[in-house]
Structure formats: structure tokens, C-alpha cells
Amino acid sequence: MAEAKIGVIGGSGLYEMDGLTDVEEVAIKTPFGDPSDTIVVGSLEGKKVAFLPRHGKGHRINPTHLPVQANIYALKSLGVEWLISVSAVGSLKEEIHPLHLVIPDQLIDRTKSRVNSFFEEGVVVHTTFADPFCPVLSNIVYESAQRSRAKVHQGGVYLAMEGPLFSTKAESNLYRSWGASVIGMTALPEAKLAREAEMCYATLACVTDYDCWHESEESVTIEMVLSNLLRNVATAKRILKRVVANIPEKRECSCVTALQNAIITAPDRIPTQVKKDLALLIGKYIK
């Protein structure tokens, strides 16, 4: 099977990676079902990269029904250690304009209908999640965006909502009062599962609109979102090439050992099938 240490999950509008050579499409079966689509593995900037369109080619899957467990597990099975997520978001702050980029460092979870862990049955795992994004990878994404001359904000709170409808004005203003920077529908449970998979995870959040709180701007419309989306995608593709080129060979952050002291269940009480299904994740700690 093809292998890649770097993974990219493309959000709305980003359904393929420019510049990939020696391309191979890989269909992967996981204990959690099929991922959103086949994974494209190829070379970019001299490094192997695995690309997965989050919503499937043609944007077929809505945020609530994304097979996130299968997506992360499939990328992990290819050897992915560094995972960059591209996500379309709305702005909750005046200074974060449409077409700006944000590299968030915090999350607020307002989802309610999604599976948030690989460890649902047979094994209890409590992974630290105080800092949900890898600081090393996030910094690489930020510096790459700066060098691409994009207007980018370092740090910020990404509020993950359920969707698929956008916010009410009351909700939008509530989230602003919490100090949230941007709002989107896909960073969770992706970030949680990436942490459980001991991946370095960062999000390139591409702002399409001011959500619906902004009095001097028209409320968000799908036409506005799609127009800005296409412009953001072109910027994101340029940035991703720089990110890939600057990712180091070795990881030295705490993401690498996220499960080391997190598995609570006694090894002899974990069912054999669970150990087998989750060996990719817990195999180096539990035999």
C-alpha cells in the first residue's frame, strides 16, 4: 500500500491537490466503515502527501454525516503523522474580514450528533486536549501563509457548530460574547480523533463571510460563501505547497505520545476484537 507522512483534508471547494505527481488512488476499508472518498497519494515538493476530500468529490456528504473516524483511521493506516485541515468558516470578529485566513489555536464544541472518539466500547481512553491543535504544525502553516502574502491571523477560537444550517443572529452574537473568532462545521470531531491517532493536526481556516451578526454587512448567503470559497481555495493551494516543503522529518511535540498515559482500561480486560480493531492506534501500548 502507498505511504505518506503528510496528510491534507480538503474542505468545501478543495477537492483535489494541485502539483501532485506519481499519483495513486487508494481505497481503504476501516473498522469504522469507508472514508469520504478514495485517498489520493502522490509526491509534492519531494515528499509523499495523502489527500482526502472531506465531503467527497462533488461535495456529497453533509458535516453531520462525515465518516470522520474512517477518514482519520484510513490516513493513519497510510502512515500520516502530520495532518493539515482546510476549512471554510465564517468570521465572528470585525478585524477578521472575508477572504482572510485564521490558524486557530483553540476550539469550542457546539456539535451534538457526532461520534467524538475511537474508543467507544471495550476500552476507556482519556486523552488530554487542552491545546487541540499542534503548535509546531500550526506555526508552519502560519509562516507559510505569511510567505504567500495572504492576510492571516495567528491564533483564535474556532467554534464548531452542528449545521448544516447556518447560525441564527442570536446564536452568532452569543458566540461572539464567548470570544470565538470563527465558526465552522468540520473541525470537530476531526481534531479530537487526530489527537487520539497521535497525529499533529492544524487547521487552515478560510473566511468566506461575517456569519450573520454583522449589521453593516448583508446576512450570509450561499452565493456569497461560494464566491469567496473559490478565491480562498486558490490561496490555500499555494500555501499548502509551502507547508509541505517546510514540514520536518522528525516530530518532537507531545502529539507523538498522546495515548501514552491515557489508556485507563486494564489490558487484560480489553476484548480481543477491540485490540485487533484498534491495534493501529493502541498497539504500541497494549499487546
Secondary structure in CASP SS format (residue, H / E / C, confidence):
PFRMAT SS
TARGET T0000
AUTHOR 0000-0000-0000
METHOD secondary structure of the structure
MODEL  1
M C 1.00
A C 1.00
E C 1.00
A C 1.00
K C 1.00
I E 1.00
G E 1.00
V E 1.00
I E 1.00
G E 1.00
G C 1.00
S C 1.00
G C 1.00
L C 1.00
Y C 1.00
E C 1.00
M C 1.00
D C 1.00
G C 1.00
L C 1.00
T E 1.00
D E 1.00
V E 1.00
E E 1.00
E E 1.00
V E 1.00
A C 1.00
I C 1.00
K C 1.00
T E 1.00
P C 1.00
F C 1.00
G E 1.00
D C 1.00
P C 1.00
S C 1.00
D C 1.00
T C 1.00
I E 1.00
V E 1.00
V E 1.00
G E 1.00
S E 1.00
L E 1.00
E C 1.00
G C 1.00
K E 1.00
K E 1.00
V E 1.00
A E 1.00
F E 1.00
L E 1.00
P E 1.00
R C 1.00
H C 1.00
G C 1.00
K C 1.00
G C 1.00
H C 1.00
R C 1.00
I C 1.00
N C 1.00
P H 1.00
T H 1.00
H H 1.00
L C 1.00
P C 1.00
V H 1.00
Q H 1.00
A H 1.00
N H 1.00
I H 1.00
Y H 1.00
A H 1.00
L H 1.00
K H 1.00
S H 1.00
L C 1.00
G C 1.00
V C 1.00
E C 1.00
W E 1.00
L E 1.00
I E 1.00
S E 1.00
V E 1.00
S E 1.00
A E 1.00
V E 1.00
G E 1.00
S E 1.00
L C 1.00
K C 1.00
E C 1.00
E C 1.00
I C 1.00
H C 1.00
P C 1.00
L C 1.00
H C 1.00
L E 1.00
V E 1.00
I E 1.00
P C 1.00
D C 1.00
Q E 1.00
L E 1.00
I E 1.00
D E 1.00
R E 1.00
T C 1.00
K C 1.00
S C 1.00
R C 1.00
V C 1.00
N C 1.00
S C 1.00
F C 1.00
F C 1.00
E C 1.00
E C 1.00
G C 1.00
V C 1.00
V C 1.00
V E 1.00
H C 1.00
T C 1.00
T C 1.00
F C 1.00
A C 1.00
D C 1.00
P C 1.00
F C 1.00
C C 1.00
P H 1.00
V H 1.00
L H 1.00
S H 1.00
N H 1.00
I H 1.00
V H 1.00
Y H 1.00
E H 1.00
S H 1.00
A H 1.00
Q H 1.00
R H 1.00
S C 1.00
R C 1.00
A C 1.00
K C 1.00
V E 1.00
H E 1.00
Q E 1.00
G C 1.00
G C 1.00
V E 1.00
Y E 1.00
L E 1.00
A E 1.00
M E 1.00
E C 1.00
G C 1.00
P C 1.00
L C 1.00
F C 1.00
S C 1.00
T C 1.00
K H 1.00
A H 1.00
E H 1.00
S H 1.00
N H 1.00
L H 1.00
Y H 1.00
R H 1.00
S H 1.00
W C 1.00
G C 1.00
A C 1.00
S C 1.00
V E 1.00
I E 1.00
G E 1.00
M C 1.00
T C 1.00
A H 1.00
L H 1.00
P H 1.00
E H 1.00
A H 1.00
K H 1.00
L H 1.00
A H 1.00
R H 1.00
E H 1.00
A C 1.00
E C 1.00
M C 1.00
C E 1.00
Y E 1.00
A E 1.00
T E 1.00
L E 1.00
A E 1.00
C E 1.00
V E 1.00
T E 1.00
D E 1.00
Y C 1.00
D C 1.00
C C 1.00
W C 1.00
H C 1.00
E C 1.00
S C 1.00
E C 1.00
E C 1.00
S C 1.00
V C 1.00
T C 1.00
I H 1.00
E H 1.00
M H 1.00
V H 1.00
L H 1.00
S H 1.00
N H 1.00
L H 1.00
L H 1.00
R H 1.00
N H 1.00
V H 1.00
A H 1.00
T H 1.00
A H 1.00
K H 1.00
R H 1.00
I H 1.00
L H 1.00
K H 1.00
R H 1.00
V H 1.00
V H 1.00
A H 1.00
N H 1.00
I C 1.00
P C 1.00
E C 1.00
K C 1.00
R C 1.00
E C 1.00
C C 1.00
S H 1.00
C H 1.00
V H 1.00
T H 1.00
A C 1.00
L C 1.00
Q C 1.00
N C 1.00
A C 1.00
I E 1.00
I C 1.00
T C 1.00
A C 1.00
P H 1.00
D H 1.00
R H 1.00
I C 1.00
P C 1.00
T H 1.00
Q H 1.00
V H 1.00
K H 1.00
K H 1.00
D H 1.00
L C 1.00
A H 1.00
L H 1.00
L H 1.00
I H 1.00
G C 1.00
K C 1.00
Y C 1.00
I C 1.00
K C 1.00
END
